[in-house]
Amino acid sequence: MINISGLSELCEKLGCDIRQECSLKDHTTFRFGGNCRALINVNSAESAAELIKYLRTEKIKYAVIGRGSNIIASDDGYDGVILHFGSSFSEIVIDGTTVKCDAGALLASVCMQACKNGLGGMENLYGIPGTVGGALYMNAGAYGSEMKDVVISAEYIDENGDIRAVSADEMELSYRHSIFSGRDLVIVSVTMKLSQGEPSEIKAAMDECMNKRSSKQPLEYPSAGSTFKRPEGSYASLLIEQCGLKGFTVGGAQVSEKHSGFVINKGGATCSDVLQLCEEVKRVVLEKSGYILELEPIILK
Ligand SMILES: Cc1cc2nc3c(=O)[nH]c(=O)nc-3n(C[C@H](O)[C@H](O)[C@H](O)COP(=O)(O)OP(=O)(O)OC[C@H]3O[C@@H](n4cnc5c(N)ncnc54)[C@H](O)[C@@H]3O)c2cc1C
C-alpha cells in the first residue's frame, strides 16, 4: 500500500500536482493501459530529486514518463507512482547557438523555438512526438539524424538522488541506446549545440520532414511509432511485409497497412492484443527470414 498522504504532503510542499488512480491510456500515445496509483506532474529538477529520494526511502515503485510515445502500458496498470515530465517542466533557454531544455520540453517545441531563432540541426527530428528527456533516453532519430548529433551535455538524477552533469561523449549514444537506457537514472535537462541558419530554410526542411511522415506513417491511428528496432542488415518493416504480415490483426491491434513497421491501435486495442500480435510477428519473421526482431517501445508494468 502506498502512503499517498505522505506523498501528497511532499507534492504540496514542492508545488507539484498529484493525481490518484490515473489512467495510463491518457498518458500514452498508444491509448491503452490501466491505472497507476498516482501520477505527479514534476515541476523542476530539484522537485524530481526530492520526490525520488522520498520514493526510494519509502520503497515505493516509480517510473518516469514523458510524452508516453514509446511506451506499451500494461492492461493491469502500474502498481506505483508515475513521475510525469511534461508541460510543468519544459523551459527552453537559448543562448547563442546553445539550447538548454528541461527534460519535459517537447522535441517539437524545441525545434520550433530553434527555428524562430535561426538555429538548425534538428530539422529531421521534427515530428518525433516525444520529450527531449525521452528522446535522449533512447537516442531518438529519424531520416539520418539522431539526438547524438546535437546533444552536448545533460543533467540527471543518479542512483542516490543527486543531480549530476554528463557530457555527450560519456553517454554511449548509439542506435536507440544511451547510458540512461534501462537504468535508474532520470534525465532532468538536455543541452544541445545547433548551427546558425536561415529560419525560412529551417522551417521548409522541418515541413518537408513532417510531410514525409504524414504521407508514409499511419499518424491517424494511435501507436508508439516503429514497433521493432531495425535489425542489423535489414529493416523491420520490409521483413514484416515480405512475410505477408501487413494488416495482420489481433483484437484491436493491427500491423498498419500504410507502414508495416507500425503496430496501430485500430480501436479498443489492449496491451495484451499488442503483445500477442508482436509475438506472432516475431515468430513468423524468425521462421521465414531468420531475423530476430526486438521491440522498440518500453513495456511499462
Ligand atoms: C507516431 C510516432 C512516430 C515516432 N517516430 C519516431 C522516430 O522517427 N524516431 C524515434 O526515435 N522515435 C520515434 N517515435 C518514438 C518516440 O516518440 C520516441 O522514442 C521519443 O523519444 C520518446 O519520448 P517520450 O517523451 O514520449 O518518452 P516516453 O515514451 O514517455 O518514455 C520512453 C522511455 O524513456 C524513459 N524516459 C522518458 N523521459 C525520461 C527522463 N526524463 N529520464 C529518464 N528516462 C526517461 C521512460 O521511462 C521510458 O522508459 C515515434 C512515436 C510515435 C507515436
The ligand as an ORCA input file, in Angstrom:
! r2SCAN-3c Opt
* xyz 0 1
  C       3.812      8.469    -34.445
  C       5.145      8.230    -33.798
  C       6.307      8.443    -34.521
  C       7.559      8.222    -33.937
  N       8.681      8.437    -34.670
  C       9.884      8.222    -34.113
  C      11.080      8.439    -34.875
  O      11.057      8.854    -36.025
  N      12.275      8.212    -34.272
  C      12.358      7.771    -32.972
  O      13.479      7.586    -32.494
  N      11.250      7.558    -32.240
  C      10.024      7.768    -32.770
  N       8.902      7.553    -32.028
  C       9.016      7.040    -30.640
  C       9.060      8.141    -29.558
  O       8.405      9.303    -29.978
  C      10.483      8.466    -29.163
  O      11.110      7.315    -28.654
  C      10.545      9.552    -28.082
  O      11.881      9.930    -27.935
  C      10.009      9.100    -26.734
  O       9.903     10.239    -25.896
  P       8.777     10.305    -24.777
  O       8.913     11.567    -24.043
  O       7.438     10.023    -25.367
  O       9.225      9.081    -23.846
  P       8.247      8.075    -23.100
  O       7.524      7.238    -24.102
  O       7.427      8.798    -22.104
  O       9.294      7.147    -22.352
  C      10.080      6.224    -23.082
  C      11.177      5.690    -22.148
  O      12.017      6.784    -21.814
  C      12.096      6.916    -20.393
  N      12.163      8.342    -20.106
  C      11.334      9.317    -20.562
  N      11.741     10.506    -20.067
  C      12.814     10.257    -19.289
  C      13.655     11.071    -18.487
  N      13.479     12.387    -18.389
  N      14.671     10.477    -17.813
  C      14.881      9.143    -17.887
  N      14.102      8.329    -18.625
  C      13.086      8.876    -19.306
  C      10.816      6.284    -19.866
  O      10.988      5.850    -18.527
  C      10.629      5.137    -20.840
  O      11.430      4.049    -20.437
  C       7.639      7.771    -32.579
  C       6.459      7.575    -31.858
  C       5.220      7.796    -32.450
  C       3.977      7.598    -31.638
*
